Amino acid sequence: MSEHEDYRRAEIVVDLGAIRRNVEKLCDAVAAGSDGPAVMVVVKADGYGHGLFGSARAARAGGATWLGVADRDEALDLREEGDTGRMLAWLGMPGEDYGPLIEADVDVAAYSTQQLEEIVEGATATGKVARVHLKVDTGLSRGGAPLSTWKGLVDAAAKAEKAGHVKVAGIWSHFACSDEPEHASNDLQEEAFEAALEVADKAGLEPEVRHLANSAAALLRPSSWYDLVRFGIAAYGLSPAPHVTNIDHLELEPAMTVHAKAALTKDLAIGDAVSYGHTFTAERPMRVALVPLGYGDGIPRHASSLGPVQIRGHRGRILGRVCMDQFVAEAPRGTVAGDEVVLFGPGTNGEPTAQEWAEACGTISYEIVTRMGGSANRVAKRWTDDDGSLV
Ligand SMILES: *Cc1c(COP(=O)(O)O)cnc(C)c1O
């Protein structure tokens, strides 16, 4: 049946070749290397669930000159594993010891003067110049200095730069609605970013990279490119704006496949009700498969009676509630225990995609892939590549 019979219960397969090819396509799409911006691939949260190290290697091989992470430890893990390229870590905590990041040559982000002071402390302690990316909040109201405190942060950074503690390597911000290209806030955020850049310019700052765009903005708003774009979800082959069809021509390849073996099959009679709460009742005689994955493995409980699966080339769906370790799925006649059940994959063999799962569950593909595997960590993960070089 399956090409890979070497797993016992269920498996998450990550195609690193797909990530590499996606990044190559994304670099081409923004003309990186010629007139276009440099490319960062964001590998936070274990590479959106695809594995930190494999994703990072594939991203570098595809042409990413930068990697982006949220947490300090993600950056330090990458350095320990041998990555030596440009890297930005952007989610510092109050009282953070920036020494190890500065020592490891990781660029850091400052959202406030307090954070900048902590970065200066780290620089002083290590005797190195910290490379800082000042973040301005242009309308997301999440990280970054609001425009009211921006000038204060810029002036403090200019002073710290003169004193030799930091180099302002970047000025950056993040969109709220880039997946809705027509949303009025996109233009407003770009205007606010321009105003923030002017304040920095007047203070004498000369950032190496100004950056604003995530995947959706990079693909849909060339005006937001500046010197660097930050690709996350698109690198993993999923659309950042699923309802915008002019991304389709890129033919990005979803890199993650999740499959399992049916633990058991049985036939239901009319009137048989399924799983906790009996939320599904068979209205016809039907074959079902017991799939050994549940919310303990990252399957959303919101997928109850909605999540799509493929068995023996046939599409079916989850029947009744998703439990902690298992769910029941519609199966074609003839299905036997041990048959492969594909939850999602690239979609090239008619199997569902993570995007379909997201729509079924009322969420976004980002959440589906990032949570897959779950905190119990009992689903085997395997990394493949077309030529084996990245595994
Ligand atoms: C996660 C993240 C990105 C990547 O976003 P995608 O929509 O996945 O491309 C870019 N920038 C920041 C600040 C992020 O937190």
The ligand as an SDF file (V2000), in Angstrom:
LIG
                    3D

 15 15  0  0  0  0  0  0  0  0999 V2000
    5.7920   34.4930   12.2680 C   0  0  0  0  0  0  0  0  0  0  0  0
    6.2820   35.7950   11.7500 C   0  0  0  0  0  0  0  0  0  0  0  0
    6.5630   35.9820   10.3810 C   0  0  0  0  0  0  0  0  0  0  0  0
    6.2150   34.9570    9.3260 C   0  0  0  0  0  0  0  0  0  0  0  0
    4.8480   35.0960    8.9960 O   0  0  0  0  0  0  0  0  0  0  0  0
    4.1690   34.2230    7.8370 P   0  0  0  0  0  0  0  0  0  0  0  0
    2.7980   34.7550    7.7520 O   0  0  0  0  0  0  0  0  0  0  0  0
    4.2200   32.8050    8.3040 O   0  0  0  0  0  0  0  0  0  0  0  0
    4.9890   34.4490    6.6240 O   0  0  0  0  0  0  0  0  0  0  0  0
    7.1450   37.1650    9.9930 C   0  0  0  0  0  0  0  0  0  0  0  0
    7.4130   38.1210   10.8920 N   0  0  0  0  0  0  0  0  0  0  0  0
    7.1240   37.9980   12.1960 C   0  0  0  0  0  0  0  0  0  0  0  0
    7.4160   39.1110   13.1340 C   0  0  0  0  0  0  0  0  0  0  0  0
    6.5340   36.8380   12.6670 C   0  0  0  0  0  0  0  0  0  0  0  0
    6.2160   36.7310   13.9670 O   0  0  0  0  0  0  0  0  0  0  0  0
  1  2  1  0
  2  3  1  0
  2 14  2  0
  3  4  1  0
  3 10  2  0
  4  5  1  0
  5  6  1  0
  6  7  2  0
  6  8  1  0
  6  9  1  0
 10 11  1  0
 11 12  2  0
 12 13  1  0
 12 14  1  0
 14 15  1  0
M  END
$$$$
